[in-house]
Amino acid sequence: MTVQPPNVYAAHEAHIMDNCSSGEILREVVLSLRNGYRYPMPLHRLRLLGDERYDIAMALINHYRQNGECQEMHELAEKISETYPGEVLK
């Protein structure tokens, strides 16, 4: 039996949901991947991330590039919308 690695969204959820500026940027990445027309993200904001959070952002983008949308992404985007409604309305 093969053990599946944790989904990239689940593996980094704590960092994404963290109530700090880098968490906010990671949430922008998730929302933009889900619906970039409704939640456009200025890419220059990625330079504000430290190395660890930048690597997480790239992992999210790479996962989306390789796999497209997935249920875990939609679930996390919903959680972001419920937890940080003010950010979603920006």
N, C-alpha and C positions, 0 to 999 in steps of 0.2 A: 504494500500500500504506500503510495506517494503522499507525503505531507505537503500541502500547498502553502507557499509563503503567504504571510498576511498581505491583503490588498494594500496598495500604496496609500490609499485614503485612510484606511483603518490604522495602518502602521504609523502614520504621522498626524492622526487626528488631534492628539493632545497639543502639538505645536500649532496646528491650524486653528484650534479653538482657543488658544491662549489669548488672554485679554491684554495684548501689548501691540506695539506698532508693527512688529514683524509678523505677528499672528494675523493682523488686519490685512497685510499684503498677501499672505498665503490664502486668506479667505477670498481676496479679490481674484487670485489665480483660479481657485476652484469655481467661483461664480462665473468668471469669464469663460472658462472652458465649457461650462454647462450652457451658457447663453451669452456669447460675446456681444450680440447686438443689444441686449438689454443691460448687460454689465461690462462695458468696455473697460479694459485695464491699461493704463499707460505703462508701457514696458520699462520706462526709465526708473520706475519705482523698485524694480528688482535690484538695482545697485545699492539700495538702502539696506538690504539684507546682509547679515553676517554669513560667513561661509556655510555653517550648518543649515541655516534656513534657506539659503540660496540653493544648496544641494537638494533640499526638499522640494522647492519650487520646480527645479529642473526635473526631478523624479516625477512630479505630477504631470508636467508638460510632456515628458517622454512617454509616460504611461498612456496619456490621451492620444499622442501621436501614433503609438503602436496598436492601441486597442479601441480607440474611440470612446464614446460614452459608455458608462457601465452603471449598474444599479447602485453600487457603493458611492459613486460620485453624486448621483441624484439624491441619495439619502443624506449625505453630508451637506450638500447644498441646501436641502430643506432644513437641516439642523442649524446651519448658519443663519438662514432667513428667520428662524424662530428665535434664536438666541441673540442675534445682533440685528434687529429689524432696522435700526437707524442707519447702519452701514449699507444695508441693501437698498435703501431709498436714496442714497447719495446720487 
